Amino acid sequence: MSFLALAISMSTVRVNLGPRSYDIAIDQGDLGRFARERAAKSALAVVISDANVEKHARAAGSALKNAGFQVELATVPAGEASKCLAQAERLYDRLADLNADRKTMIVAFGGGVVGDLAGFVAATYNRGLPLLMIPTTLLAMVDSSVGGKVGINHAKGKNLIGAFHQPHGVWIDTAMLATLPEREFRSGLAEVVKYGVILDADFFSWQEQNADAILRRDPKAIGQVVERCCKLKAGVVEQDEREETGLRAVLNYGHTFAHAFETAGGYGSWLHGEAVAAGMVLAAALSVRAAGLSMAESARVRSLIQRAGLPVRGPALEAQRYFWLMARDKKVEGGRLRFVLLEALGHGLLRGDVSTTDIVRVLAEQGP
């Protein structure tokens, strides 16, 4: 079913951030109305997408035109390599040519790469433009489109250049997932697993019980997954919008290892969710050594990730190379590596006292 054909809203999740509050509409049918209610009396909407979803982006553009917007489309190459200064500069040039002003609405239509790049452009052009997120991948629906983190990569580290810029709204149509390539879909499942692991043990157990329905993309199961993940992330963002208390950092479970995998391999060889999956397995093993997680619960994490068809080990790199890459992680403080670890399933915490010996042993003991 086309997202334009949907008639009713399945659910709405509110992100309560005072004057920056916004709604996440899941299965909302009237994109034009949703956008118009969140625009700052904008006459111009610039839809940024990539080559993989350009056809769907044009359909979204038509819906916006029917709602009274002047619509312009901008397309970037598909893939992680587009999260770079060169593509941001191309988009700045396009906005300047269009005489975009502070009420011009940026519409990020695509997966996590498009959302991060378009969001970064929205955050920095004219010191901030209104942003509407329309995620088209599972990973973007459950994670990257919510919370206001936007950014681009640098050769020396993932997401090193970025900002906090909350969207004016997030519009999710889970029917878009019907045509998502299998590898991309499974990549998104890594972030779904992550929410259960760090915040909600009952949700983790539910995933174990409903893995088959999720993997066959049963609409009811997928709707429950997306709504639950959005609610969990909204709850964290509301308490720690700008990662100032350490609470929001738990959302980066597995990411210290994952960003090292992505940087080492060159952006694009690992999908983000694939790297996160392997990083979560390593973080669980490290949690057994350093945070009191039981071996049985660590095994459950590994098992569910394997069941999703995701990798459970990182690339074969020397420990020194891993440490060099991880030292550029955003959670590093005062030169000290900090990891999100697990005391138990559903209980993640940020730790800065993990011994080098434990890290080296976990890297050396990665399973087959």
C-alpha positions in Angstrom: 0.0 0.0 0.0 1.3 3.4 -0.9 1.9 5.7 2.1 -0.2 8.3 0.3 -3.2 5.9 0.4 -3.2 5.4 4.2 -6.3 7.0 5.8 -5.9 7.0 9.5 -3.2 7.3 12.2 -2.3 4.2 14.1 -0.7 6.2 16.9 1.1 9.4 17.9 4.1 9.6 20.3 4.7 13.0 21.8 8.3 14.2 22.6 7.9 16.7 25.4 10.7 19.3 25.2 8.9 22.5 26.1 9.0 24.9 23.2 10.8 22.3 21.1 8.1 19.6 21.6 6.9 17.6 18.6 4.8 14.7 17.5 5.9 11.4 16.0 2.9 10.3 13.8 3.0 6.6 13.0 0.8 5.4 10.0 -0.5 8.9 9.5 -2.3 9.3 6.1 -2.3 13.0 5.4 1.3 14.1 5.0 0.4 17.5 3.6 -1.8 18.4 6.6 0.8 17.1 9.0 3.5 19.2 7.4 1.4 22.3 7.1 0.5 22.2 10.8 4.3 22.2 11.7 5.6 24.7 9.2 6.4 28.2 10.3 4.1 29.6 7.6 6.6 28.4 5.1 5.9 28.7 1.4 9.0 26.6 0.4 9.7 23.0 1.3 13.0 21.5 0.2 12.8 17.7 0.1 16.2 16.1 0.5 16.4 12.4 -0.4 18.8 9.9 -2.0 18.8 8.0 -5.2 17.2 4.9 -3.6 14.0 6.7 -2.6 13.8 9.5 -5.2 10.6 8.1 -6.7 8.9 8.1 -3.3 10.3 11.5 -2.5 8.6 12.9 -5.6 5.3 11.5 -4.4 5.8 13.1 -1.1 6.6 16.3 -2.9 3.3 16.1 -4.7 1.4 15.7 -1.4 3.2 18.8 -0.1 2.3 20.8 -3.2 -1.3 19.8 -2.8 -1.1 21.3 0.7 0.1 24.6 -0.7 3.8 24.4 -0.5 6.3 25.4 -3.2 8.4 22.2 -3.4 11.9 21.7 -4.5 13.8 18.4 -4.6 17.4 17.8 -3.9 19.0 14.3 -4.2 22.3 13.0 -2.8 24.0 9.7 -3.7 22.9 6.8 -1.6 25.2 5.5 1.1 27.1 6.5 4.2 29.7 8.3 2.1 27.2 11.1 1.5 27.4 12.1 5.2 30.2 14.5 4.4 31.1 18.2 4.2 31.1 18.0 0.4 27.5 17.0 0.2 26.5 19.4 2.9 28.1 22.2 0.8 26.2 21.1 -2.3 23.0 21.4 -0.3 24.0 24.8 1.1 24.6 26.0 -2.5 21.1 24.7 -3.5 19.5 26.5 -0.7 21.3 29.7 -1.5 20.2 29.5 -5.1 16.6 29.1 -3.9 16.9 32.1 -1.7 15.9 29.9 1.3 15.1 31.9 4.5 14.6 30.9 8.1 11.0 29.7 7.4 12.0 27.4 4.6 11.2 23.8 5.7 13.8 21.1 5.1 12.1 17.7 4.6 14.5 14.8 5.2 13.0 11.9 3.2 15.1 8.7 3.5 17.1 6.6 5.9 19.6 7.5 8.6 22.2 9.0 6.3 19.7 11.4 4.7 18.2 12.3 8.0 21.6 13.1 9.6 22.8 15.0 6.6 19.6 17.0 5.9 19.2 17.6 9.6 22.7 18.9 9.8 22.1 21.3 6.9 18.8 22.4 8.5 20.6 23.0 11.8 23.4 25.1 10.3 22.0 27.0 7.3 20.9 30.5 8.4 21.5 29.3 11.9 18.6 26.9 11.8 15.7 26.0 9.5 12.5 24.0 10.5 13.0 20.3 9.9 10.4 17.6 9.1 11.7 14.0 9.3 10.1 11.3 7.1 12.2 8.2 7.7 11.9 5.4 5.2 14.1 2.6 6.8 13.5 0.7 10.0 16.7 2.1 11.6 15.6 5.6 10.9 12.1 5.0 12.1 13.1 3.6 15.5 16.2 5.7 16.2 17.9 8.3 14.1 14.8 10.4 13.1 13.9 11.0 16.8 15.8 13.1 19.3 17.5 15.8 17.3 21.0 14.4 16.8 22.2 15.4 13.3 25.7 15.3 11.8 28.2 14.2 9.3 31.3 12.0 9.3 34.9 12.9 9.3 37.8 10.8 8.0 39.0 10.4 11.6 35.7 9.5 13.2 32.0 8.8 12.8 29.6 11.8 13.4 32.4 14.0 14.7 30.7 17.1 13.2 27.2 17.7 14.3 24.6 19.5 16.3 21.4 19.0 18.3 18.5 20.2 16.2 15.0 18.9 17.1 12.6 18.4 14.2 9.2 20.1 14.0 7.7 16.6 13.5 8.4 13.0 12.5 6.0 11.3 10.0 6.4 7.5 9.9 4.6 5.2 7.5 5.6 1.6 8.3 4.2 0.5 4.9 7.4 1.9 3.4 9.2 -1.1 4.9 7.5 -3.5 2.5 10.0 -2.7 -0.2 13.1 -2.1 2.0 15.9 -4.4 1.0 16.4 -7.3 3.4 19.9 -6.3 4.5 18.7 -2.8 5.3 15.7 -4.2 7.2 17.9 -6.5 9.3 20.3 -3.7 9.9 17.5 -1.7 11.5 16.7 -4.6 13.8 20.0 -4.0 15.6 18.6 -0.8 17.0 15.4 -2.5 18.0 17.3 -5.1 19.9 19.3 -2.3 21.5 16.2 -0.7 23.1 15.3 -3.9 24.8 18.8 -4.6 26.0 19.4 -1.2 27.6 16.0 0.0 28.7 13.2 -2.6 28.7 13.8 -6.3 29.5 10.2 -7.1 28.9 10.5 -5.6 25.3 13.6 -7.8 24.8 11.7 -10.9 25.9 8.8 -9.9 23.6 11.2 -9.7 20.7 12.5 -13.2 21.5 8.9 -14.5 21.4 7.9 -12.6 18.3 11.1 -12.8 16.2 9.5 -14.7 13.4 6.7 -12.2 13.0 9.1 -9.3 13.0 11.4 -11.0 10.5 8.5 -11.6 8.1 7.5 -7.9 8.6 4.1 -8.6 10.0 2.4 -5.2 10.0 1.0 -5.5 13.5 4.4 -6.6 14.9 6.2 -3.9 13.1 3.8 -1.3 14.3 4.3 -2.4 17.9 8.1 -2.3 17.4 8.2 1.2 16.0 5.8 2.6 18.6 7.6 1.0 21.5 11.1 2.1 20.3 9.9 5.7 19.7 8.3 5.9 23.2 11.5 4.6 24.8 13.7 7.0 23.0 11.3 9.9 23.6 11.5 9.1 27.3 15.3 9.3 27.3 15.5 12.5 25.2 12.9 14.3 27.4 15.2 13.7 30.4 18.6 14.4 28.7 18.0 16.2 25.5 21.7 17.2 24.9 23.5 14.4 26.6 24.5 16.4 29.6 23.6 14.0 32.4 24.9 10.8 30.9 21.4 9.2 30.6 21.1 9.7 26.9 24.5 8.2 26.4 23.0 4.7 27.1 21.4 4.9 23.7 24.9 4.5 22.3 25.2 0.9 23.7 27.5 -1.0 21.4 28.4 2.1 19.4 31.9 2.6 20.8 32.9 -0.6 19.1 30.6 -0.1 16.2 32.0 3.3 15.2 35.5 1.8 15.2 34.3 -0.9 12.8 32.7 1.6 10.5 35.7 3.9 10.5 38.2 1.1 10.0 36.3 -0.4 7.1 35.7 2.9 5.3 32.2 4.2 5.6 29.8 2.0 3.6 31.4 -1.4 4.0 29.4 -2.0 7.2 25.8 -0.8 7.5 25.4 1.1 10.7 23.1 -1.5 12.2 25.5 -4.4 11.3 28.3 -2.6 13.1 26.0 -1.9 16.1 25.0 -5.6 16.3 28.6 -6.8 16.5 29.4 -4.0 18.9 26.5 -5.0 21.2 27.8 -8.5 21.4 31.3 -7.2 22.4 29.7 -4.8 24.9 27.7 -7.6 26.5 30.9 -9.7 26.8 32.6 -6.7 28.4 29.7 -6.2 30.7 30.2 -9.8 32.0 33.7 -8.9 33.0 33.2 -5.3 34.2 29.6 -4.7 35.2 28.1 -8.0 36.6 26.0 -9.1 33.6 25.4 -12.8 33.8 26.8 -15.0 31.1 23.3 -16.3 30.4 22.0 -12.9 29.6 25.0 -12.1 27.5 24.3 -15.3 25.5 20.7 -14.1 25.0 21.9 -10.9 23.5 24.1 -12.8 21.1 21.4 -15.3 20.3 18.8 -12.7 19.4 21.3 -10.8 17.2 22.2 -14.0 15.4 18.5 -14.8 14.9 18.1 -11.5 13.2 20.8 -12.5 10.7 23.3 -9.9 12.0 27.0 -10.2 12.6 28.2 -11.0 16.1 31.9 -10.2 15.7 33.9 -7.2 14.4 36.8 -7.1 11.9 40.1 -8.6 12.8 42.2 -5.6 13.9 45.1 -5.3 16.3 44.1 -4.1 19.7 46.2 -1.0 19.3 44.2 -0.1 16.1 40.9 -0.6 18.0 42.0 1.7 20.8 43.2 4.4 18.4 39.8 4.3 16.7 37.7 4.1 19.9 39.7 7.1 21.3 37.8 9.3 18.9 34.4 8.2 20.2 32.2 11.1 21.3 31.8 9.5 24.8 35.6 9.9 25.5 36.1 12.3 28.4 39.4 13.5 29.6 41.2 11.0 27.4 39.4 8.1 29.1 37.3 5.6 27.1 33.7 5.3 28.4 31.5 2.4 27.6 27.8 1.7 27.9 27.6 -1.5 29.9 24.9 -3.7 31.3 24.3 -4.7 34.9 21.4 -6.8 33.7 19.1 -6.8 30.6 17.1 -3.5 30.6 19.7 -1.8 32.8 22.4 0.1 30.8 24.8 2.5 32.4 27.8 4.6 31.4 31.1 3.5 32.8 34.5 5.2 32.6 36.5 2.8 34.7 36.8 -0.2 32.4 40.3 -1.7 32.5 42.4 -1.9 29.4 43.0 -5.6 30.2 39.3 -6.4 30.1 38.9 -4.6 26.8 41.8 -6.4 25.2 40.6 -9.8 26.4 37.1 -9.2 25.0 38.5 -8.2 21.7 40.8 -11.3 21.6 37.9 -13.6 22.6 35.4 -12.7 19.8 33.6 -15.9 18.9 33.4 -17.4 15.4 
